[in-house]
Amino acid sequence: MGDAMNMMKLEVIPPPSRAATDLNYEADLKTALDPVLSELLDRAEYAGWDRRKATYTVMFLAARCLTDSKGPPCSKREFDRLRRCVRQPFAQRDVSRLPID
């Protein structure tokens, strides 16, 4: 996996080509997010996490984004910090200050 595991492809998510009310909008969104989610789960597994449990955790976090009155599980600033961390090689990451629930 090596260097390919060091960069998530968040910037390659294509923008929507249909209105959110279009019947095919969700199918297009699934197609757009599937490779990103697959890579996230691959990275979690590569780091030593159980893939099945990582999948359940992603489902939990996604549901929390919909139901939590505080909004998403992290602020934009925290998200940007996480994204910068993900872009660094594993050995250079400072995970000591990442938000942990």
C-alpha positions in Angstrom: 0.0 0.0 0.0 2.9 2.4 0.8 2.8 5.9 -0.6 -0.7 5.3 -2.1 -2.0 5.1 1.4 -0.6 8.5 2.4 -3.1 10.6 0.5 -6.9 10.5 0.7 -8.6 11.6 -2.5 -11.0 14.1 -0.9 -10.3 16.6 -3.6 -11.4 14.2 -6.4 -15.0 14.1 -5.3 -16.9 15.4 -8.3 -19.5 18.1 -7.8 -23.2 17.2 -8.4 -24.4 17.4 -12.0 -28.1 17.3 -11.1 -30.4 19.1 -8.8 -30.8 17.6 -5.3 -34.4 16.9 -6.2 -33.5 14.8 -9.2 -34.3 11.1 -8.8 -30.7 10.1 -9.8 -29.0 12.6 -7.4 -28.5 10.0 -4.6 -27.2 7.4 -7.1 -24.7 9.9 -8.4 -23.7 10.8 -4.8 -23.2 7.1 -3.9 -20.9 6.7 -7.0 -19.0 9.9 -6.0 -18.5 8.8 -2.4 -17.9 5.1 -2.8 -14.2 5.3 -3.6 -13.5 7.8 -0.8 -15.3 5.6 1.7 -13.5 2.5 0.4 -10.1 4.3 0.8 -11.0 5.5 4.3 -11.8 1.9 5.3 -8.7 0.6 3.7 -6.6 3.1 5.6 -8.3 2.2 8.9 -7.6 -1.5 8.3 -4.0 -0.7 7.2 -3.6 1.1 10.5 -4.7 -2.0 12.4 -8.4 -1.3 13.0 -11.0 -4.0 12.3 -12.7 -3.1 9.0 -16.1 -4.2 10.1 -15.9 -2.1 13.3 -14.6 0.8 11.3 -17.6 0.5 9.0 -20.0 0.6 11.9 -18.2 3.6 13.4 -18.5 5.5 10.1 -22.2 4.6 10.0 -22.5 5.9 13.6 -20.7 9.1 12.8 -22.8 9.7 9.7 -26.0 9.2 11.7 -24.7 11.6 14.4 -24.2 14.2 11.7 -27.9 14.0 10.9 -29.2 13.8 14.5 -26.8 15.7 16.6 -28.1 19.2 17.3 -24.5 20.4 17.7 -23.9 19.7 14.0 -21.2 17.5 12.6 -18.8 15.6 14.9 -16.1 18.2 14.3 -15.7 21.8 13.3 -14.3 22.9 10.0 -11.1 23.8 11.7 -10.8 20.3 13.3 -11.7 18.8 9.9 -9.0 20.7 8.1 -6.5 19.6 10.8 -7.5 16.0 10.3 -7.2 16.3 6.6 -3.7 17.8 6.9 -2.8 14.9 9.2 -4.1 12.4 6.7 -2.0 13.9 3.9 1.2 13.4 5.9 3.2 10.2 5.8 2.3 7.9 8.7 5.6 8.4 10.5 5.4 12.2 10.5 1.8 12.5 11.9 1.2 14.3 15.1 -2.0 12.7 16.4 -1.6 13.8 19.9 -3.9 16.9 19.4 -6.6 15.3 17.2 -10.1 15.5 18.6 -11.2 12.2 20.3 -14.8 11.7 21.5 
